[in-house]
Amino acid sequence: MSVNMTRLANGMTVVSDQMPHLKSSAVGVWVNAGSRSEDENEHGISHLLEHMAFKGTEIRSAVQIVEEIESVGGDVNASTGIENTSYFVRILEDDLPLAIDILGDILANSTFDEEELEREKQVIIQEIGAAYDMPEDRVFDHILEQAYPDQPLGRTILGTPETVQGFSSFDIENYMGTHYHGPNMILSAAGAVRHDDLVDLGEKAFSGFSKTPPKPLQKAVYKGGESRDLQKDLMEAQVVLGFEGCSFTDDNYYVAQLLAAILGGGMSSRLFQEVREKRGLCYSIYTLHWGFEDSGLFGIHAATAAEHLPELLPVITGELTRVAEDLTQQELERARAQIKAGLLMGTESPASRASQLSRQVVLYGRPRLLEEMEETVADVSVADVRALAEKIFCSGVPSMASVGPVQNLMWIDEVADRLGAPRPKA
């Protein structure tokens, strides 16, 4: 693999990984602005902009955008996240110029037609309704709201029907004018791509974006608390127990990733074995560690029947305190192998690799070598993981969210007491 990076005159970064054995490439523009970049009166506008980018430009209709890509066998899509928005294309090697031309067109020349906007608002309102009907989606929205209340990081990506319905074309253009600048954008590609060609194409397609520095994010402030969404008609309860984790740039980020793998990263993990296999307390249990620019969320998700709720959290909290005391070298090595495999597998998919490169540029200012990340993981000791587990679970304020028949679920104050952790402030 050959990784190269260039900065254009307007501050936009171009990064690529040439993978000679492939005949296709994944190319996209990653904008360092997502739902977390929104002011309170802009809730949901990042996602609406992502949808509207495909609804017509000055030279292409919405149909023409997708027809041109699909006529050469490619596909185009986009995604809105908490801290970024991505627009990406999968394409064969010879069609890279078309992909870049279309990406540049939808980001520089979208018209945001009012009729298209009204139709797309209705599509998103239906999407919000569909998400509400999925308890597992809803519980993750709730945990972020409790962990980061009254701030952009704690708000949902989709927005609300009321906020979405209220946006105008002017609002979208204003938001785009605030965040879509060269220094805030990355053109990233992996697969059958030559870096010099990518730079030339990027210069042509994106030179119109200004060199204005990005607007700083509002600092994340983790607080903690509890949300109960009582739905007695559901058969299963969704529960997430959360704690403040580590940011992507924290020295302990990969320690937290290893801790998550040890506790709930697979069928051999502690929580899966103890809670599901030995006790049969749930159908699904796993851990997650989401890194943000300046904070992180460590979570345990479980889906279970109402009758198992009284026993569920006592068992989980017992495992959280125990891992800080008796974690073994064997468990660490198994988790290390999982992380290493994940890093390697991420380099085998052009789409994953292009996304990985863009994220690294945002966070570290450059792509990180695979060997560098493997070395970081290899340097983590049992003592490091135990110390972080003690810090996260026993010194940090917990958060909890639940959806379903959760009337018999333990309250958050008792969870904190069992862990010896501070209670959330009322």
PAMIVO-770662 format. One record per residue (C-alpha): residue in one letter; x, y, z; chain. Coordinates in pm, 1 decimal, decimal comma. Layout:
// PAMIVO-770662
code; u; v; w; unit
A; X; Y; Z; A $
...
***
This chain:
// PAMIVO-770662
code; u; v; w; unit
M; 0,0; 0,0; 0,0; A $
S; 114,7; 354,6; -81,7; A $
V; -29,4; 631,9; 134,2; A $
N; 13,3; 992,1; 19,2; A $
M; -122,6; 1324,6; 142,3; A $
T; -133,0; 1668,4; -19,9; A $
R; -289,6; 1997,0; 90,9; A $
L; -447,4; 2206,8; -179,9; A $
A; -410,5; 2584,8; -197,4; A $
N; -747,3; 2635,1; -24,1; A $
G; -651,7; 2409,8; 269,4; A $
M; -843,5; 2101,3; 156,6; A $
T; -655,6; 1777,2; 226,3; A $
V; -619,5; 1509,1; -39,2; A $
V; -519,4; 1167,0; 93,5; A $
S; -502,9; 831,8; -83,2; A $
D; -395,9; 472,2; -44,7; A $
Q; -313,9; 302,1; -373,6; A $
M; -401,3; -69,3; -363,2; A $
P; -257,2; -208,0; -688,7; A $
H; -435,8; -543,1; -676,0; A $
L; -779,2; -375,0; -704,4; A $
K; -969,8; -258,4; -1011,6; A $
S; -1210,7; -33,4; -825,5; A $
S; -1178,0; 252,6; -582,3; A $
A; -1374,3; 421,0; -307,9; A $
V; -1354,7; 798,6; -312,2; A $
G; -1530,8; 1051,6; -98,9; A $
V; -1536,1; 1390,9; 62,3; A $
W; -1539,6; 1392,4; 440,2; A $
V; -1650,0; 1721,6; 596,1; A $
N; -1549,0; 1781,5; 955,2; A $
A; -1901,1; 1891,2; 1049,7; A $
G; -2190,9; 1680,7; 1174,1; A $
S; -2473,3; 1704,1; 1424,3; A $
R; -2231,5; 1824,4; 1690,8; A $
S; -2156,5; 2133,1; 1478,0; A $
E; -2517,1; 2252,0; 1489,3; A $
D; -2648,1; 2541,1; 1694,7; A $
E; -2964,6; 2466,4; 1891,6; A $
N; -3186,1; 2615,1; 1618,6; A $
E; -3006,7; 2399,3; 1356,7; A $
H; -3086,8; 2060,0; 1510,0; A $
G; -3100,0; 1810,7; 1221,5; A $
I; -2974,2; 2042,8; 948,8; A $
S; -2651,2; 1846,3; 883,7; A $
H; -2855,1; 1539,7; 795,1; A $
L; -3100,3; 1740,1; 584,8; A $
L; -2810,5; 1893,2; 390,8; A $
E; -2668,9; 1546,8; 324,7; A $
H; -3001,9; 1443,6; 171,8; A $
M; -3042,1; 1763,4; -30,3; A $
A; -2695,3; 1738,1; -185,5; A $
F; -2834,7; 1470,8; -419,3; A $
K; -3149,3; 1661,6; -517,4; A $
G; -3012,5; 1858,1; -809,1; A $
T; -2737,9; 2100,1; -905,9; A $
E; -2707,5; 2381,3; -1157,4; A $
I; -2616,3; 2129,6; -1430,8; A $
R; -2763,3; 1796,0; -1313,2; A $
S; -3106,5; 1690,2; -1193,3; A $
A; -3146,1; 1447,1; -905,1; A $
V; -3208,6; 1165,9; -1154,4; A $
Q; -2903,9; 1256,2; -1362,5; A $
I; -2674,5; 1240,0; -1058,9; A $
V; -2755,1; 876,5; -985,3; A $
E; -2795,5; 774,7; -1350,9; A $
E; -2446,4; 894,1; -1444,1; A $
I; -2286,7; 694,9; -1162,9; A $
E; -2497,8; 382,3; -1208,0; A $
S; -2451,3; 388,0; -1587,1; A $
V; -2085,6; 297,7; -1531,3; A $
G; -2163,4; 41,2; -1259,6; A $
G; -2084,4; 261,5; -962,6; A $
D; -2285,6; 362,7; -659,2; A $
V; -2309,0; 684,5; -462,5; A $
N; -2419,3; 744,8; -105,3; A $
A; -2369,6; 968,6; 196,3; A $
S; -2380,3; 953,1; 573,5; A $
T; -2417,8; 1202,0; 857,5; A $
G; -2238,8; 1138,9; 1185,0; A $
I; -2194,0; 1318,7; 1512,0; A $
E; -1870,1; 1488,9; 1409,6; A $
N; -1855,4; 1451,0; 1030,6; A $
T; -2058,0; 1413,3; 711,8; A $
S; -1935,7; 1199,3; 422,7; A $
Y; -2026,8; 1181,6; 54,9; A $
F; -1876,6; 882,3; -123,5; A $
V; -1869,6; 688,9; -447,8; A $
R; -1759,3; 335,3; -540,1; A $
I; -1633,8; 331,7; -893,9; A $
L; -1414,0; 141,8; -1140,2; A $
E; -1062,6; 271,0; -1199,8; A $
D; -1124,4; 450,6; -1530,7; A $
D; -1431,8; 633,0; -1399,0; A $
L; -1258,6; 820,4; -1116,7; A $
P; -1284,6; 1157,2; -1301,3; A $
L; -1662,9; 1116,7; -1320,6; A $
A; -1684,0; 1039,2; -948,6; A $
I; -1481,8; 1346,6; -851,7; A $
D; -1677,9; 1567,6; -1091,4; A $
I; -2008,5; 1460,0; -939,0; A $
L; -1883,3; 1497,7; -581,2; A $
G; -1760,1; 1846,4; -660,8; A $
D; -2085,2; 1933,5; -834,2; A $
I; -2318,1; 1826,8; -552,2; A $
L; -2110,1; 2009,9; -289,7; A $
A; -2039,7; 2329,9; -485,0; A $
N; -2347,6; 2371,4; -703,6; A $
S; -2652,8; 2223,3; -531,1; A $
T; -2959,6; 2439,8; -586,8; A $
F; -3167,4; 2329,3; -283,8; A $
D; -3488,6; 2359,1; -482,1; A $
E; -3782,7; 2443,8; -256,9; A $
E; -4011,5; 2171,9; -398,1; A $
E; -3739,2; 1908,9; -354,8; A $
L; -3676,1; 2041,2; -4,8; A $
E; -4039,1; 2002,1; 101,7; A $
R; -4047,4; 1644,9; -30,7; A $
E; -3722,4; 1554,0; 141,8; A $
K; -3841,4; 1697,7; 471,5; A $
Q; -4128,6; 1448,4; 462,1; A $
V; -3885,0; 1163,6; 388,7; A $
I; -3673,9; 1258,8; 691,9; A $
I; -3978,0; 1296,3; 916,2; A $
Q; -4071,3; 939,6; 819,7; A $
E; -3712,2; 836,0; 897,3; A $
I; -3744,4; 994,3; 1242,3; A $
G; -4067,8; 801,3; 1296,6; A $
A; -3903,8; 475,4; 1188,7; A $
A; -3615,9; 534,0; 1431,8; A $
Y; -3865,2; 600,9; 1711,6; A $
D; -4028,8; 265,2; 1637,1; A $
M; -3694,8; 86,4; 1692,4; A $
P; -3628,9; 64,6; 2068,8; A $
E; -3259,7; -16,6; 2023,5; A $
D; -3209,0; 302,5; 1821,7; A $
R; -3406,7; 503,4; 2073,0; A $
V; -3208,0; 382,9; 2374,2; A $
F; -2881,7; 501,1; 2217,2; A $
D; -3031,2; 843,2; 2151,6; A $
H; -3134,3; 854,8; 2517,7; A $
I; -2790,9; 755,4; 2652,4; A $
L; -2622,3; 1038,1; 2463,0; A $
E; -2885,0; 1281,2; 2593,0; A $
Q; -2808,9; 1171,9; 2949,7; A $
A; -2431,5; 1167,4; 2911,1; A $
Y; -2412,4; 1506,1; 2737,3; A $
P; -2731,5; 1698,7; 2826,5; A $
D; -2811,3; 2043,5; 2686,2; A $
Q; -2531,8; 2039,4; 2428,9; A $
P; -2494,4; 1938,7; 2062,7; A $
L; -2322,8; 1607,1; 2141,4; A $
G; -2632,6; 1494,2; 2329,3; A $
R; -2879,9; 1571,4; 2051,2; A $
T; -2996,0; 1322,1; 1789,2; A $
I; -2850,7; 1329,3; 1438,7; A $
L; -3190,5; 1325,1; 1265,1; A $
G; -3340,5; 1623,5; 1445,1; A $
T; -3709,6; 1644,6; 1534,8; A $
P; -4011,5; 1675,7; 1304,2; A $
E; -4051,8; 2034,1; 1424,9; A $
T; -3692,4; 2143,1; 1357,7; A $
V; -3673,1; 1966,7; 1021,3; A $
Q; -4002,8; 2113,3; 903,3; A $
G; -3882,4; 2461,9; 988,1; A $
F; -3568,1; 2471,3; 771,1; A $
S; -3552,2; 2676,2; 450,6; A $
S; -3310,1; 2667,9; 159,0; A $
F; -3150,7; 2980,9; 305,9; A $
D; -3086,7; 2796,2; 636,3; A $
I; -2911,9; 2512,4; 454,1; A $
E; -2699,7; 2750,4; 246,6; A $
N; -2606,7; 2945,8; 558,6; A $
Y; -2503,7; 2630,5; 746,8; A $
M; -2302,6; 2509,4; 448,0; A $
G; -2134,6; 2849,0; 419,1; A $
T; -2029,1; 2825,6; 783,9; A $
H; -1877,4; 2475,6; 775,1; A $
Y; -1799,1; 2368,8; 418,9; A $
H; -1455,9; 2527,0; 368,4; A $
G; -1129,1; 2385,7; 235,9; A $
P; -954,5; 2335,1; 573,9; A $
N; -1263,6; 2149,6; 698,7; A $
M; -1279,4; 1905,1; 404,0; A $
I; -1086,5; 1593,6; 304,3; A $
L; -1087,2; 1422,8; -33,6; A $
S; -996,6; 1063,7; 44,6; A $
A; -962,5; 762,5; -183,5; A $
A; -841,5; 404,4; -162,0; A $
G; -807,4; 128,2; -417,3; A $
A; -723,1; 169,7; -784,8; A $
V; -625,2; 534,6; -760,2; A $
R; -311,5; 734,8; -844,1; A $
H; -247,2; 1015,9; -598,7; A $
D; -129,2; 1270,5; -855,1; A $
D; -446,8; 1215,5; -1057,8; A $
L; -657,5; 1257,6; -746,0; A $
V; -484,0; 1587,2; -661,9; A $
D; -535,9; 1723,9; -1013,4; A $
L; -901,6; 1625,8; -1015,6; A $
G; -951,8; 1765,1; -664,9; A $
E; -797,8; 2099,8; -759,4; A $
K; -1039,1; 2131,0; -1048,9; A $
A; -1351,8; 2022,2; -860,9; A $
F; -1303,5; 2192,7; -522,2; A $
S; -1093,5; 2504,3; -586,2; A $
G; -1402,4; 2722,6; -530,9; A $
F; -1419,9; 2642,4; -158,7; A $
S; -1265,5; 2909,9; 61,4; A $
K; -966,4; 2885,7; 294,3; A $
T; -1171,7; 3001,7; 596,6; A $
P; -1062,7; 2818,4; 917,6; A $
P; -1318,6; 2578,2; 1068,7; A $
K; -1554,7; 2692,7; 1342,2; A $
P; -1447,2; 2536,3; 1677,1; A $
L; -1673,6; 2273,2; 1833,2; A $
Q; -1850,4; 2344,3; 2160,5; A $
K; -1650,5; 2164,6; 2429,6; A $
A; -1807,7; 1836,1; 2540,2; A $
V; -1905,1; 1820,0; 2907,2; A $
Y; -1994,8; 1471,6; 3030,2; A $
K; -2245,2; 1482,7; 3317,8; A $
G; -2439,6; 1158,1; 3353,3; A $
G; -2795,3; 1081,7; 3447,2; A $
E; -3083,9; 844,4; 3379,8; A $
S; -3365,0; 814,8; 3126,6; A $
R; -3650,9; 562,0; 3146,9; A $
D; -3879,0; 526,7; 2848,8; A $
L; -4144,6; 296,6; 2992,0; A $
Q; -4315,3; 95,1; 2718,0; A $
K; -4507,3; -189,0; 2884,4; A $
D; -4635,8; -325,3; 2551,9; A $
L; -4285,4; -423,4; 2435,1; A $
M; -4166,2; -779,2; 2493,1; A $
E; -3802,2; -686,3; 2546,7; A $
A; -3623,7; -418,5; 2749,0; A $
Q; -3329,4; -228,3; 2601,4; A $
V; -3074,1; -105,9; 2857,7; A $
V; -2751,6; 90,2; 2812,1; A $
L; -2522,3; 162,6; 3104,3; A $
G; -2268,5; 431,7; 3013,6; A $
F; -1958,6; 607,4; 3144,1; A $
E; -1724,0; 871,3; 3011,5; A $
G; -1458,7; 704,9; 2797,5; A $
C; -1159,4; 838,0; 2606,6; A $
S; -1131,2; 1068,4; 2309,4; A $
F; -964,2; 954,7; 1988,9; A $
T; -654,5; 1153,8; 2081,7; A $
D; -633,5; 1034,7; 2444,0; A $
D; -330,3; 820,0; 2525,4; A $
N; -572,6; 568,8; 2677,1; A $
Y; -794,8; 539,1; 2368,7; A $
Y; -666,7; 194,4; 2270,0; A $
V; -661,3; 86,6; 2635,0; A $
A; -1035,7; 160,0; 2638,3; A $
Q; -1081,8; -31,9; 2312,9; A $
L; -909,6; -333,6; 2467,9; A $
L; -1120,3; -303,0; 2784,0; A $
A; -1436,0; -299,2; 2572,1; A $
A; -1324,6; -612,7; 2387,3; A $
I; -1243,3; -792,5; 2711,7; A $
L; -1578,6; -711,3; 2871,0; A $
G; -1816,1; -752,5; 2578,4; A $
G; -1638,4; -774,1; 2244,5; A $
G; -1735,9; -1127,4; 2148,9; A $
M; -1874,1; -1461,1; 2260,7; A $
S; -1569,5; -1530,3; 2478,5; A $
S; -1597,0; -1194,4; 2658,2; A $
R; -1668,3; -1169,0; 3028,6; A $
L; -2015,7; -1023,0; 3005,2; A $
F; -2133,4; -1256,5; 2728,3; A $
Q; -2013,4; -1559,9; 2921,6; A $
E; -2138,0; -1453,6; 3264,2; A $
V; -2464,1; -1277,2; 3178,1; A $
R; -2587,8; -1476,0; 2879,3; A $
E; -2415,5; -1815,3; 2876,5; A $
K; -2397,1; -1894,4; 3250,4; A $
R; -2709,8; -1715,3; 3375,4; A $
G; -2931,6; -1677,9; 3067,5; A $
L; -3025,3; -1324,2; 3166,8; A $
C; -3039,8; -1174,3; 2818,5; A $
Y; -3047,7; -1248,4; 2450,0; A $
S; -2791,0; -984,5; 2356,5; A $
I; -2513,1; -810,9; 2549,8; A $
Y; -2210,3; -622,4; 2421,5; A $
T; -1987,8; -326,5; 2497,6; A $
L; -1900,7; -21,9; 2290,6; A $
H; -1648,7; 256,5; 2311,4; A $
W; -1720,7; 564,7; 2100,9; A $
G; -1435,4; 811,6; 2073,8; A $
F; -1513,1; 1176,1; 1999,9; A $
E; -1275,0; 1464,6; 1942,1; A $
D; -1253,9; 1560,5; 2309,6; A $
S; -1450,3; 1295,5; 2500,3; A $
G; -1577,0; 941,6; 2468,4; A $
L; -1860,8; 714,2; 2573,9; A $
F; -1805,1; 364,8; 2715,2; A $
G; -2127,8; 166,9; 2716,0; A $
I; -2276,3; -173,3; 2792,9; A $
H; -2590,7; -262,2; 2599,9; A $
A; -2822,9; -546,5; 2698,6; A $
A; -3157,4; -662,4; 2561,3; A $
T; -3359,7; -879,3; 2797,0; A $
A; -3702,6; -980,2; 2917,7; A $
A; -3862,7; -781,1; 3198,7; A $
E; -3839,5; -1068,4; 3449,4; A $
H; -3458,6; -1068,7; 3427,9; A $
L; -3414,0; -698,0; 3497,4; A $
P; -3379,9; -719,9; 3878,9; A $
E; -3076,8; -949,3; 3842,4; A $
L; -2922,0; -795,2; 3530,6; A $
L; -2746,8; -486,0; 3664,4; A $
P; -2614,6; -647,9; 3984,7; A $
V; -2438,2; -907,5; 3769,0; A $
I; -2307,5; -647,6; 3521,9; A $
T; -2176,6; -414,0; 3793,9; A $
G; -2008,8; -710,4; 3959,6; A $
E; -1818,2; -784,2; 3639,5; A $
L; -1720,2; -417,5; 3599,1; A $
T; -1561,7; -402,2; 3942,9; A $
R; -1403,4; -745,8; 3907,8; A $
V; -1223,7; -669,8; 3579,0; A $
A; -1020,5; -403,5; 3759,3; A $
E; -903,7; -666,0; 4008,2; A $
D; -843,6; -994,3; 3828,2; A $
L; -793,1; -926,8; 3456,3; A $
T; -552,6; -1187,4; 3317,9; A $
Q; -276,9; -1170,8; 3057,7; A $
Q; -460,8; -1435,0; 2854,8; A $
E; -771,4; -1215,8; 2830,1; A $
L; -560,7; -917,5; 2726,8; A $
E; -386,6; -1115,3; 2452,4; A $
R; -720,2; -1236,7; 2316,2; A $
A; -851,1; -878,8; 2303,8; A $
R; -527,1; -760,1; 2148,7; A $
A; -571,1; -1015,3; 1870,0; A $
Q; -925,4; -888,0; 1808,1; A $
I; -810,6; -526,2; 1780,9; A $
K; -520,9; -617,4; 1552,8; A $
A; -748,5; -820,9; 1326,7; A $
G; -992,8; -530,8; 1308,2; A $
L; -716,0; -290,2; 1207,7; A $
L; -592,7; -526,6; 937,2; A $
M; -939,8; -601,4; 802,0; A $
G; -1010,7; -229,6; 780,6; A $
T; -725,3; -194,2; 531,4; A $
E; -867,3; -461,7; 298,9; A $
S; -1185,4; -272,0; 208,6; A $
P; -1135,5; 41,1; -6,0; A $
A; -1439,8; 209,3; 149,6; A $
S; -1324,5; 135,6; 505,6; A $
R; -971,5; 241,4; 424,8; A $
A; -1077,8; 573,8; 268,9; A $
S; -1294,0; 648,1; 572,7; A $
Q; -1012,7; 547,9; 809,1; A $
L; -765,8; 778,7; 633,8; A $
S; -999,9; 1077,0; 650,7; A $
R; -1067,7; 1022,7; 1020,7; A $
Q; -696,5; 1003,0; 1097,3; A $
V; -627,9; 1327,3; 910,0; A $
V; -899,8; 1503,9; 1110,6; A $
L; -771,5; 1376,7; 1445,2; A $
Y; -396,3; 1357,7; 1400,9; A $
G; -330,2; 1582,4; 1102,7; A $
R; -188,8; 1289,4; 904,9; A $
P; -256,1; 923,4; 821,9; A $
R; -126,8; 684,6; 1086,9; A $
L; 71,6; 382,0; 973,4; A $
L; -76,5; 42,8; 1056,8; A $
E; 248,5; -51,9; 1229,8; A $
E; 219,9; 254,8; 1450,8; A $
M; -130,0; 159,6; 1567,8; A $
E; -27,1; -204,0; 1620,6; A $
E; 266,8; -88,7; 1831,7; A $
T; 37,3; 126,6; 2043,5; A $
V; -190,7; -171,9; 2108,8; A $
A; 107,2; -400,1; 2178,7; A $
D; 240,1; -163,1; 2445,1; A $
V; -75,9; -187,2; 2662,2; A $
S; -27,6; -390,5; 2980,1; A $
V; -265,7; -567,2; 3217,0; A $
A; -195,0; -293,9; 3472,1; A $
D; -294,6; -26,1; 3217,9; A $
V; -633,2; -190,4; 3153,6; A $
R; -701,3; -251,4; 3521,2; A $
A; -620,2; 110,5; 3605,3; A $
L; -849,2; 245,1; 3333,4; A $
A; -1131,5; 12,1; 3440,8; A $
E; -1099,7; 145,6; 3795,5; A $
K; -1103,8; 503,4; 3667,7; A $
I; -1401,3; 462,1; 3432,0; A $
F; -1629,7; 241,6; 3641,6; A $
C; -1546,2; 329,7; 4001,3; A $
S; -1448,0; 696,2; 3976,1; A $
G; -1669,3; 811,3; 3688,9; A $
V; -2033,9; 916,2; 3707,6; A $
P; -2258,8; 658,5; 3536,3; A $
S; -2533,2; 723,8; 3281,5; A $
M; -2822,0; 491,9; 3203,2; A $
A; -3098,3; 474,5; 2946,2; A $
S; -3370,3; 214,9; 2909,2; A $
V; -3668,1; 153,3; 2681,5; A $
G; -3942,3; -104,9; 2726,8; A $
P; -4100,8; -275,1; 3028,9; A $
V; -3833,2; -139,8; 3264,2; A $
Q; -4033,9; -69,3; 3578,8; A $
N; -3827,3; -327,1; 3774,0; A $
L; -3487,0; -201,9; 3657,3; A $
M; -3240,7; -89,4; 3924,6; A $
W; -3210,8; 288,5; 3956,6; A $
I; -2891,3; 471,0; 3861,6; A $
D; -2806,8; 577,1; 4219,6; A $
E; -2792,8; 213,6; 4330,2; A $
V; -2575,1; 130,8; 4029,4; A $
A; -2334,3; 405,4; 4134,5; A $
D; -2334,6; 279,6; 4495,4; A $
R; -2254,7; -76,5; 4386,6; A $
L; -1958,7; 50,0; 4185,7; A $
G; -1841,7; 287,3; 4456,3; A $
A; -1882,6; 565,9; 4200,4; A $
P; -2023,8; 918,5; 4239,2; A $
R; -2398,4; 950,7; 4187,1; A $
P; -2521,3; 1170,1; 3902,2; A $
K; -2624,3; 1516,5; 4018,7; A $
A; -2998,1; 1574,6; 4019,5; A $
***
